Amino acid sequence: MTVERRLVPVLREGVDVIKMIFFRQMRIHLSAKHPREDVIFVNRLAGAILNDLFGTPNLEEPYASFARENRDLIESELRAVGTHFERMRIPLTDALWVQFLCDHQEGVDSTHILERARDLDILLVDREVPLPAKFIHLARKLGEAHDLLARRR
């Protein structure tokens, strides 16, 4: 098994950690912004925003119909990510780049996801593509800080 084949799953786990952190922060933001909406609506909206950003729509019902019915709201929230989640732009940029690189290793072209993130002013275009070790370190550090991963001793 090549190094790339062993590294891709580890890198994807790091992407998932960043996605979980963003999802949690988005839920908090949306709960405050839409106080009259129930938890289910807020969770579905946060999930739809995350899935749209990373190009991974949930095609299962009731999530797919929720995303269709709330397309304008999802778009509006995505356009505001660069402003409302300034501190997440570096981790999101790195996670999007790493996802792109993993996809490329697996023969998938996800250039459109990076372009969309750039157009939404989420992707920091001047930031260098992270090296695997640096990305894994960032994901672990953030995962520990957000109590998603056990702290190393």
SVG drawing of the C-alpha trace seen along z (x, -y; Angstrom):
<svg xmlns="http://www.w3.org/2000/svg" viewBox="-41 -40 45 42">
<polyline fill="none" stroke="black" stroke-width="0.4" points="0.0,0.0 1.5,-3.4 1.9,-6.3 -0.7,-8.2 -3.3,-5.5 -2.6,-5.4 -2.5,-9.1 -5.8,-9.9 -8.1,-8.4 -6.1,-10.2 -6.4,-13.5 -10.1,-12.9 -10.6,-12.4 -8.9,-15.8 -11.4,-17.3 -14.2,-15.8 -13.0,-17.3 -13.0,-20.8 -16.4,-20.2 -17.8,-19.2 -16.3,-22.3 -17.9,-24.5 -21.2,-22.7 -21.3,-23.3 -20.4,-27.0 -23.0,-27.3 -25.7,-25.8 -24.9,-28.3 -25.0,-31.2 -28.3,-30.0 -30.0,-29.4 -29.3,-33.0 -30.3,-34.4 -33.5,-32.3 -34.7,-32.0 -38.2,-31.0 -37.0,-28.0 -36.8,-24.6 -33.6,-22.5 -34.5,-20.3 -34.7,-23.2 -31.5,-24.7 -29.6,-21.4 -30.9,-20.8 -30.0,-24.3 -26.5,-24.0 -26.0,-20.6 -27.2,-21.9 -24.9,-24.9 -21.9,-22.6 -22.8,-20.1 -23.2,-22.8 -19.8,-24.3 -18.0,-21.0 -20.0,-19.7 -21.5,-16.8 -25.3,-17.2 -27.4,-14.8 -29.6,-13.1 -31.7,-11.3 -35.1,-12.5 -36.1,-14.7 -32.7,-16.5 -32.8,-16.8 -36.2,-18.4 -35.2,-20.7 -32.2,-21.9 -34.4,-22.5 -37.0,-24.4 -34.5,-26.5 -32.1,-27.2 -32.2,-31.0 -31.5,-30.9 -28.7,-28.4 -27.1,-30.7 -27.5,-33.8 -25.8,-32.1 -23.0,-30.8 -22.4,-34.3 -22.0,-35.5 -19.6,-32.8 -16.5,-34.8 -17.7,-37.6 -19.4,-35.8 -16.8,-33.0 -13.6,-34.9 -11.7,-32.7 -12.8,-29.6 -11.5,-30.8 -8.0,-29.3 -9.3,-25.8 -12.0,-25.9 -9.5,-26.9 -7.1,-24.1 -9.9,-21.5 -11.2,-22.4 -7.7,-22.2 -7.1,-18.9 -10.4,-17.5 -9.5,-18.6 -6.1,-16.8 -7.7,-13.6 -10.3,-13.7 -7.6,-14.2 -5.7,-11.1 -9.0,-9.2 -9.5,-10.4 -12.2,-12.9 -12.1,-16.5 -13.5,-18.8 -12.1,-22.0 -15.6,-23.5 -15.9,-23.2 -12.7,-25.3 -13.9,-27.8 -17.3,-28.2 -15.6,-28.7 -13.4,-31.3 -16.4,-33.1 -18.2,-33.0 -15.1,-34.7 -14.5,-31.8 -11.4,-30.4 -8.2,-32.3 -6.6,-32.4 -3.3,-33.6 -2.9,-30.8 -0.5,-28.0 -1.9,-24.5 -1.2,-22.9 1.3,-20.1 -0.3,-16.9 1.5,-17.0 0.6,-20.6 -3.0,-20.0 -3.3,-16.9 -1.7,-19.0 -4.2,-21.8 -7.2,-19.5 -6.0,-17.7 -5.3,-20.9 -8.8,-22.3 -10.5,-19.0 -9.0,-18.9 -9.8,-22.6 -13.5,-21.9 -13.6,-18.6 -14.1,-16.5 -10.8,-14.6 -9.2,-13.3 -6.2,-15.4 -2.8,-13.8 -0.7,-13.5"/>
</svg>
